[in-house]
């Protein structure tokens, strides 16, 4: 079976005018869920501020528990052997990914596409699949790790990925 897709989401510094990421959450080809806080670059903070967000992330937490852009990029370069990453909000996530790459003078080696298209290409309506699970919270309002887990579960339940490839999801 082909390697699993990478699903990604993020939390930005602002919900109205996102300019840089505070947190990235993604699935791996082994169906693990990874999450990383991002230490804001000085250049980002010169032009933008960190607004209140759903996860209550603040600058102190980012500096205390976060990782520099170079560390995140090293992990992604090592881990993402794919041309495409799928996300619920492709335009917003692309902007945040590009901010991390731009600060290091690099460009992403992958494109960001909508998660709905990944499911549609496999004849699954994501919105219907969410409703069938009894999920009443819209996907975009789920915490980042829960969103990624939900997407993986839907893919398993519709036979799009092999459950034996996903140790974190119990049948």
N, C-alpha and C positions, 0 to 999 in steps of 0.2 A: 504494500500500500504506500502511496506517496506520502511524503512528510506532511505533517499537520500544518494547517495555515497558522499564521501569526495574527492574532487579534490584539488590537492596542486601543487604549484610551489614555486620557491625561486630564490633569487639573491645571488650569491656567491661572495667571496672576489676576485676571479680571474676567468676569463673565460677559461684560459688555464690549471690552476692547482687549482681547487676549493678545499679549505680546511675547510672553515667555512662559515656560512650563514651571510648575511647582512640583509636579509628580507625574510619572509615567507608570502605567500598569500594562503588562502584555503577557500573552501566552507564548510558550516556547514550542519548538517542534516536538518536544516530549510531553506537551500538554501541562507543563507546570505553569503557575502564575507567578510572575515576578513583578515587584513594585519597587520603585526607587524615588526618593525625594531628590530634588535638583537644587543645588546651591546656586542662587542667582548670581549671574555675572555682574560685575560693577557697572558695565556698560548698559545692561538692561535696567538696573535700578536708577541710573542717571535720568532715564527718560520715562520710566513707568514705576508704579508702586504696586505693592501686593494688597489687593482688596480682600475684604472678608469673603470666605468661600465655604462651600458645603462641608469640607473636612476640617475647618478651623486651622488650616496651616498658616503659620506665621514665619517671619524671617528668622527668628531665633531657632525654631525647629529645623528649618532648612539648613542652617549653618551647623547645627549640632548633629543632625542625623543624615544630612544629604550628601550627595556626591557631585563632584565637579563635572562639567560637560565632557572633559577629556576622558574621564573614567567611564562615563555612560557610553560614549562613542566607542571606546575600546571594547566594551561588552557587546554592543550591538554589532560591530564589525565582526567580532568573533562568533556571534550567535546567529545573525540574520543572513542565512545563505538563501535568500529569496529575492525576487524582483518586486514583490507586492506585499504590503501589510494592509490588513483590513480593519476598518474602524467605523463606528457609528456616525461620526462627524468628520468626514475626510478633509474638508477645507480647514477647519479649526486645528485638527491634529497635524496636518501638513505644516501649517504655520509654526506650531510649537516645535516640531521636529527640525524644521529648517532653522529656527532660532538657535538650537543647540549646535547644529552643524556650522552655521554661519559664524558663530563666535570663535570657532576654531579654523575658519577659512576653508571649510570643506563643503561638499554637497552630498546629500543622501544617495545611496546606491540602490534605493528601492523607491517605488511609488506607493502612494497611499490611495486606497480605493474604499468605497462604501461597503460595509458589511452586508447590507441588503443585497447588493449585486452578487456577492459570493454565494449567498443562500439561493437567490433567484436562478443563478447558473446551474444549480443543483435541484431545481424544481421545488424549492421550499420557500413559502412566504413567511418571512421572519415574524411579522406582526401576528399572523395566525398561529405560528408555533409558540410564541410567547403567551398568547391567550389560551392555547391548549394546555399549557403548563399551569394555568390558574394564576399567572403572574399579573397582579393588578397595578403594580408600580411600573410606569413607563421606563423603558430601558435607559433613557438618558438621565433618569433620576436615581438610578441604582449607584451605590458606592462602586468605585472603579474595579476592585477585585471581584465583587459580586457580578458586575456586568460581564467580565471576561469568563467567569465560571458559568454563568447563564448561557453565554454563546457556545461554550464548549459542550454543555449539557444538551442544548438543542441540536447541535451537530451530531452528537452521539445518538440521541433518540430518533433522529431521522436517518440513521445509517450512513452519515456522511464521513464520519471518522470511526475508526475501530475502538470500541471501549477498552480493549486490552492495552491500547496505547496511552490510556489516561489513568494513571494510578490514583489521582486525587479525586476522581469521581466514582462513587460507589453505586452499583446498580440496585 
